[in-house]
Amino acid sequence: MNWYVFARPFNKVKRDRKIYAVVFIQLVVAFGILSVFLSLLLDIAENKRQMMQESRHKNYQITVQASDFEYEKFDLIHWGSQPATLHEYDGFPFSDKALNQIYNAGIQCELEVRVDVELLYLGDLIEENQSLHLYYSSKTEKVSLSKKAEEILLDISSENTINSRDFPHTISNGVLLGIDGKEYPVEYAKDGEFAVYMPISLYESIYHPKDLKGTVLNIKSNTEKMLTTETLNQVLFLLRENCEKNYQFMLGSDFARFLVRVEEAEREAIVLIFVSCIIFLIVLIGMVGIFIMILKRREKEIAICCALGQTKRQVCYEIFGEVFILNISSCFLGVLFGGLLIKNGISVATVEVTFHAFSCISLFLVAFLLSIVVVIPIKMLIEKASLIQILSSL
């Protein structure tokens, strides 16, 4: 008797297989697509978690360009022949005002403005494959350079020496005098280094757009948490908002750009899962309609069974069995279909999609819940049905 009760749903699904075929195919496709998108979301989330764990102390960079400055047409030689002037170009993009605005926004990060100016020097104090760089930094308070670098800076005897507009400062008796009149103590580093490290305040007074190619804003989290792309985008927004001139701010770190692509792929995966849920909703409505139609066709059959002693609850159990068989079988085939797609190789934002047991378990749980949802309106119709009227019409 018990086997007969379990066998009835299978026999009824087999009997009405032509009616169920359309819904079955739709469910297989929906479960297959959802399994791929769910696995994609899990892989992206795992990769993002590992990236954030391994790189929580990583530096990010924001670069900047002036939209109204043409680098290709800039005449460095003619520019260098003119005397140096204070504040020839106003509106330094990483000014103290802009940085304070970022700090006031509550962003937990450390900021460092860094400007790299390569000096054009053709004198005899340096080899052909070597160059002298000026590094201005907001984290540097003193001037630091080697004796060799100082000798090159003081070599102003010919036209092949340092451009005075790139280095308008003077060094004397261990003190650097800026063009703005401020004095900075000099610390001498070991010989052989062709680099000069100076406070950013020395540069702001002589800022020129030509140096923006070597200008970056380094950003680092000052907590254990990694900076998210939302935080980086907020910093970009604040910089654009506080700039008086037309600058283009961009993420200069390859890792940051990659993280942006990964998070965009994560959002796309969530959207795709949402679309899959819409598809399930459409299929669900279709399933309810088909089962209501089947229920109308079986009214006399159900009435006779109830007259012979079957309860309405048992009828509902049989209907649930049919829906459950349909959903579980389509879920099984859909998971296999999704697994074949993943096996052939799918990658999004360099994240390789792999099959997840969790997605498989989740889909079977969805199939079970879907069966319950479909049966609820059908149960309500069966409860309201007047079996006496049905029998009297026979």
N, C-alpha and C positions, 0 to 999 in steps of 0.2 A: 504493500500500500504506500509506504514511504517513497519507494523508488518511483512509483507511478506519479506521486505528487511532484517530484523533481523532474520527471521526464516530460510532463505536460508542457512546461514553457519551451523546452527544446523542440518538441513536436509542433507547437504553434508557430515558433519562429521559422521552422522549416516549411510549414504550410503557407505562411505569408511572406516567404522570402522575396518575392518579386516586389512587394510593397516596401519591404525594409531595405531593398538594395540601394536605393538612392541615398537614404539617410546613412546607411552603413559606409558607403563610399565617401560621403562628406565627412563623417567622423574619422575615418582612417586618415584622410588628408589633413584634417584639423589637428589630430593627435600627432601626426608626423611632423607638421610644421612647428607645433608648440614644443615638441621634444627637442628640435634643433635650436629654436630660439632660447629655450630654457637652459640648455647646455651651453649655448653661447654666453648667456648672461652669467652663469656660474663660473665659466672660464675667465671671462673678463674681470669679474669681481675678485677671483683668486689672484690673477696676475696683478691687478691693481693693489691688492692687499700686500703682496710680496714686494712690489715696487715701493710702496709707502713704508714698509718695514725696513727695507734695505737702504732707502734713501731719505730717511726722515731728517737727516742733518745736511742734506744736499743743498748747494747754492743754486739759485736761479738767477738769471740775468734778464734785464730789460734793456733793449737797445733803442736808439732814437735816431730819426732822420728829420732834417728840415725840408719841408715840401717846397719851399720857395728858394732853395739854395742849389745851384747847379754845380756839382763837384767837377764835372768834366770840363766846364768852361773856366774854372777858377785858375787864375794865373799866379802861381806861388812865387815866382821870381819877382814879378812886378809888385806884388803885395809886400814881399819882404824888403823891398827897397825903400818903403815908406817908414816914417818914424812910428814907434809904438805909441798907442793912445789908450787911455783908460776907458773901459765900457764902450768900446766901439760897437759891439753888439749886445743889446740887453736881452733879458729873457732866457737865462740859462735854464734848460728844461728840468734839471734836478736841483733846484734851488732849495734853500732851507725852508722856505714857505711850503713848497710842494711836499718835502719830506715830513714836516710837522703835521701837514694835513693827513698824511697816511698814518702817523702815530696817533693822532687824535681820533681817527676812525676806529681805534681799538684793535687794529691788526697786530697779532703777536708775531713780530718779526724783527730781525736786525737788518738795517739798510746801510749800504756802503756805496758811495758814488766814486767811480774810478775813471780817470781820463788818461789815456795813453797817447802821448805825443812823440812821434818819431822825428828826431832832429836830422836835418839834412846837413851833413858835414863831409867835406871832400879834402880835408887837410891831411897832414902827414902823421898825425898822432893816433890814427886808427886804421885798422886793416880794411880791405875792400869788402870782406864778408861780414864786417861788424857794423853795428849802428848804436847810436846813443838814444836812449828813451827817457822821457820825463814821465813819471807816474804820479799824478795828483790823486790823493785819496782823502775821503772824509774821515778816515780812521787814523790818519797820520797827523801828528802835531808838530813834529820837528822835521827839518830838512836833513836828509841822509844821502850821502854820495861818497864815492871813492876819490882819492887824490888824483887818479887818472882822469876821472870824469870832470873834476874841477879844472884840471889843466886844459881839457878840451873846451870847456865852457869859457875859459879865459883867453882862449886863442882867437883873437879877433883881428889878426893882422892882415888878412886878405879876404877876398870875396868868396873863397871856398870854405870859410868857417861858418860858425853857427849863425843862423838867421836871428837877428836881434829882436824880431817881432815874436818869434817862438819862445825866446828866452830874454825878456826885457829886464830881468832882475840882475843885481850885481852881488858878487861875493867878495868879502874882504874881512880878514882877521877872524875867520870862523863864524861869520854872521852873514846871512843872506838878507839883502834889502830888497823888498818887493817894490813893484812899480807904484803901489799905493802908499809907499812910505813906511810900511810895517817891517819890523825886524824879526828874523827867525834864527834861532841858534842852529848851527850846522854840526851834525855828527858824521864822522868819517868812517866809512865802511872799509872792508878789506879791499886791497888793490885788485884790479882785474875786472871789476864789475862796471859795465857801461850802462848804468842806470842811476837816475836821480829820483828820490822819493820826497814828495812835498805835500803840504796840506792843500786841500781843495780850495781854501780861501785865496791862495795865491793865484789860482786859475780863474776864478769867477770874474775877477776884474779885467782879465784879458781874454775872456771867452770868445771863440770864433767858431762859426758853423762847420768849418773845414775839419775840426777835430771831433765831430760827432761820430765819425766812423770808429773812433777809438774810445768812445764814451759809453759806459754801461752803469746800470744800477744793479748791484748785487743784493739779492734778497735771501735771507736765511731764517728759518723758524727759530725762535728763542725758547721753544717748548719741545717736549718729546714728540709732539705731533708734527707730521709733515704738512707743508703748505699745500692746499688744494688748488685746483684750477679756478674755483670760485674766488678764492682769496687773491690769486694772481690777477684775475680779471678785474677785481675790485681796485687793486693797486693801479692797473692800467687806466681804469675809469677816473680815479682821483688825479692821476698825472695829467690826463687830457683836460680835465675840468679846470685845473689850476694853471694851465699854460696859456699865456697871453698870445703866443704865436702858433703858427700852424706846424705842429710836430706830429710825426708818426711814431708811436710807441709800439714795440713788438717784443715778443718773448725771444730772447737771444740764445736760450739753452735748448739743445737738441732733446734733452730729456724732458724739459717742460713741454715742448711741442709734441713729443711722443705721448706724454701723459694727457695732454689735451685731446689727442686723437683717441686714446683709450677711453677717456670719459665720454667723448662724443659717441663712440661705439656702444658704450654702456647705455647711454640714453636712447640710442637707436634700438638697441635690443629690448629695452623696456617698452618702447613704442610698438615694436613688432609683437611683443607678447600681448600688449593691449589689443592690437588688431586681431590676434589669434583669439582672444577672449570674445571680441565682437563676433567673430566667425562662429565660435561655440554658441553664443547667444542666439544667432540666427538659426543654427542647426537645432538648438534646443526648442525654439518655437516651432520649427518644422516637425520635430519628433512629437511634441505634444499634439500638434494637429493631426499627424498620422495615427497616433494611438487613439485619439478621440474618434477618428473615422473608423478605425478597426473596432473600437468599442461599440459604435453604432451598428456595425455589421454583426457583432456577436451578441446583441441584446437578447435575442431569443435563446441562444445557446447558454448565456449566463443565467437567464431566468429559469430555464429547465434545470440547470445544475443546482441552483439555489432551492428549487422546489424539491430536488432529490436529497437535500440535506447540506449542500455546500453553503458556507457563510460568505457574506460580502467581504470579510477580512481575508478569507482564503482566496477569493477572486483577486483582491488587490495584491496578495502575495504572488499570484501567478503572473499578473501584469508586471510587477516589479522584477520577477525572474526573467521575463522576456526582455525588459529594458536593460537589466543587468548583463544578460548574455550578449546583447547587441553592443553595449558600451565596452565591456571587457574585451571582447573579441576584436572590436575595431581599435581599441587602445593598444592591444598586443601587436596587431599588424602595423598600426601607426608608429609605434616605437621601433619596430623592425625597419620600417621605411625610413624613419629619421636616422637610425643607426647606419643604414647603408649610405645615406647622404653624407653623414659625418665621416664615415670610413673613406670615402672618396677624396676627402680633404677640403675643409672649409676654414678660412682664416679671415679675421676682421681686425684691422689695425695691428697686424703682425701677431695677433693672438690666435693660436691654433685651437680649433674647437674639438673637444674630445667628449666621448659619451660618459654621462654621469649616472651612477645608480640612483642618486637622489632624485634626478629628474624623472627617472622611470617610476620610482615609488610615488612621486608626487602626481604623475599622470594617472596611475591606477587609482589613487585616492580621488582625483578629479572625476574619473569615470564612475566611481561609487557614489560620490555626491551628486553627480549629474543624474544618475538613476533615481535617486531620492527626489530630486527636484521635479523630474518629469512625472513621477508617479503621484505627486501631491494633487495636481488638478484632476487627474484621472480618478483618484480615490474619492475626491469630492463629488464627481459626477456619479460614481457607482453608489455612494451613500444616498444621494438624492433620487436615484432611479426608483420608480414604482414598478416592482416586479409583478404585482397583481395585474396591473394594466397591460403589461407586456404579455403575460400568459393568457389574458382574456382575448387578446387580439389574434391568438394562434388559431 
